[in-house]
């Protein structure tokens, strides 16, 4: 099959998914994934289609395939790391979720959604202090609320010193 045909079919499946026809998009993407098993972009979009339908366990191998080699754009790599980490968390694979999301935050430290989902996974592993600190830093970094921005330095400080007292 020609690359142009693959590109056209992938674009069509993405458009179908965007139109909310998730099952049809999943079927189209599975067919593409069968024809192009080493195509990381097809694997990523196939995983995403499964996730949209609540088929998290079926999404995992596609996410893993997408991340298993080079070739994803930075935006798709961010999405794949977030999707896989979130999927692991939903499946109760909390330690693996934390490892995947940490990898995502290490690669893309300014990606707020990766940091947010990492905090959720940390909560699930009992790392409440780290989860809270991460969310406090995120709040301080991203909020435009004047009642937050006025206290940004204090919030940033205490995010790393939650157990500190004035004693």
ROGU-170463 format. One record per residue (C-alpha): x, y, z; residue in three letters; residue number from 1. Coordinates in steps of 0.25 Angstrom, whole numbers. Layout:
px, py, pz, res, n
X, Y, Z, ALA, NUM
...
END
This chain:
px, py, pz, res, n
0, 0, 0, UNK, 1
5, 14, -3, UNK, 2
9, 24, 7, UNK, 3
-1, 34, 1, UNK, 4
-13, 23, 3, UNK, 5
-8, 21, 18, UNK, 6
-8, 36, 20, UNK, 7
-22, 38, 14, UNK, 8
-28, 26, 22, UNK, 9
-21, 31, 35, UNK, 10
-26, 45, 33, UNK, 11
-40, 40, 30, UNK, 12
-40, 31, 43, UNK, 13
-35, 43, 51, UNK, 14
-47, 52, 45, UNK, 15
-57, 41, 48, UNK, 16
-52, 40, 62, UNK, 17
-53, 56, 63, UNK, 18
-67, 55, 59, UNK, 19
-70, 46, 70, UNK, 20
-72, 33, 62, UNK, 21
-62, 26, 72, UNK, 22
-66, 11, 68, UNK, 23
-64, 14, 53, UNK, 24
-51, 21, 56, UNK, 25
-46, 9, 64, UNK, 26
-50, -1, 53, UNK, 27
-43, 8, 43, UNK, 28
-30, 9, 51, UNK, 29
-30, -6, 55, UNK, 30
-30, -9, 40, UNK, 31
-18, 1, 38, UNK, 32
-11, -4, 50, UNK, 33
-12, -18, 44, UNK, 34
-6, -13, 31, UNK, 35
5, -5, 38, UNK, 36
9, -12, 50, UNK, 37
22, -3, 52, UNK, 38
15, 10, 49, UNK, 39
16, 18, 62, UNK, 40
6, 29, 58, UNK, 41
-4, 18, 54, UNK, 42
-2, 11, 67, UNK, 43
-4, 24, 75, UNK, 44
-17, 27, 69, UNK, 45
-22, 13, 70, UNK, 46
-19, 14, 85, UNK, 47
-26, 27, 86, UNK, 48
-38, 21, 79, UNK, 49
-39, 10, 89, UNK, 50
-38, 19, 101, UNK, 51
-49, 28, 96, UNK, 52
-58, 15, 96, UNK, 53
-54, 11, 110, UNK, 54
-46, 0, 105, UNK, 55
-33, 3, 113, UNK, 56
-27, -11, 114, UNK, 57
-28, -12, 98, UNK, 58
-22, 1, 97, UNK, 59
-9, -2, 105, UNK, 60
-2, -11, 94, UNK, 61
-4, 0, 84, UNK, 62
1, 11, 93, UNK, 63
13, 2, 96, UNK, 64
16, 0, 82, UNK, 65
15, 15, 79, UNK, 66
25, 18, 90, UNK, 67
34, 6, 87, UNK, 68
41, 13, 76, UNK, 69
45, 27, 70, UNK, 70
36, 34, 61, UNK, 71
24, 41, 69, UNK, 72
23, 56, 68, UNK, 73
26, 63, 81, UNK, 74
11, 66, 83, UNK, 75
7, 51, 80, UNK, 76
18, 46, 89, UNK, 77
12, 55, 100, UNK, 78
-1, 49, 97, UNK, 79
4, 35, 97, UNK, 80
11, 36, 110, UNK, 81
-1, 43, 117, UNK, 82
-11, 33, 110, UNK, 83
-2, 21, 115, UNK, 84
0, 26, 129, UNK, 85
-14, 29, 131, UNK, 86
-19, 16, 125, UNK, 87
-9, 8, 134, UNK, 88
-15, 16, 146, UNK, 89
-30, 13, 142, UNK, 90
-26, -2, 141, UNK, 91
-20, -1, 155, UNK, 92
-6, -3, 151, UNK, 93
-2, 9, 159, UNK, 94
13, 7, 160, UNK, 95
14, 6, 145, UNK, 96
6, 18, 143, UNK, 97
15, 26, 152, UNK, 98
27, 21, 145, UNK, 99
21, 25, 131, UNK, 100
16, 38, 136, UNK, 101
29, 42, 142, UNK, 102
36, 38, 129, UNK, 103
26, 48, 122, UNK, 104
29, 59, 132, UNK, 105
44, 57, 131, UNK, 106
43, 58, 116, UNK, 107
32, 70, 116, UNK, 108
33, 77, 129, UNK, 109
24, 88, 126, UNK, 110
13, 79, 121, UNK, 111
2, 82, 132, UNK, 112
-7, 70, 129, UNK, 113
5, 60, 130, UNK, 114
8, 67, 144, UNK, 115
-7, 66, 148, UNK, 116
-8, 51, 144, UNK, 117
5, 48, 151, UNK, 118
-1, 54, 164, UNK, 119
-13, 45, 163, UNK, 120
-5, 33, 161, UNK, 121
4, 37, 173, UNK, 122
-8, 38, 181, UNK, 123
-12, 24, 177, UNK, 124
2, 19, 182, UNK, 125
0, 26, 195, UNK, 126
10, 37, 192, UNK, 127
1, 48, 197, UNK, 128
11, 58, 200, UNK, 129
18, 58, 187, UNK, 130
4, 58, 180, UNK, 131
0, 70, 188, UNK, 132
13, 77, 185, UNK, 133
12, 74, 170, UNK, 134
-2, 80, 170, UNK, 135
2, 92, 178, UNK, 136
14, 95, 169, UNK, 137
4, 93, 157, UNK, 138
-6, 103, 163, UNK, 139
4, 113, 166, UNK, 140
10, 112, 152, UNK, 141
-3, 113, 144, UNK, 142
-13, 120, 152, UNK, 143
-17, 134, 148, UNK, 144
-26, 136, 160, UNK, 145
-21, 148, 167, UNK, 146
-24, 141, 181, UNK, 147
-14, 130, 176, UNK, 148
-4, 139, 169, UNK, 149
-3, 148, 181, UNK, 150
2, 136, 189, UNK, 151
10, 129, 178, UNK, 152
24, 130, 186, UNK, 153
18, 124, 198, UNK, 154
10, 113, 191, UNK, 155
23, 110, 183, UNK, 156
31, 109, 196, UNK, 157
21, 101, 204, UNK, 158
18, 91, 193, UNK, 159
32, 86, 196, UNK, 160
31, 88, 211, UNK, 161
17, 83, 215, UNK, 162
21, 78, 228, UNK, 163
28, 90, 233, UNK, 164
23, 97, 245, UNK, 165
27, 111, 251, UNK, 166
34, 104, 263, UNK, 167
END
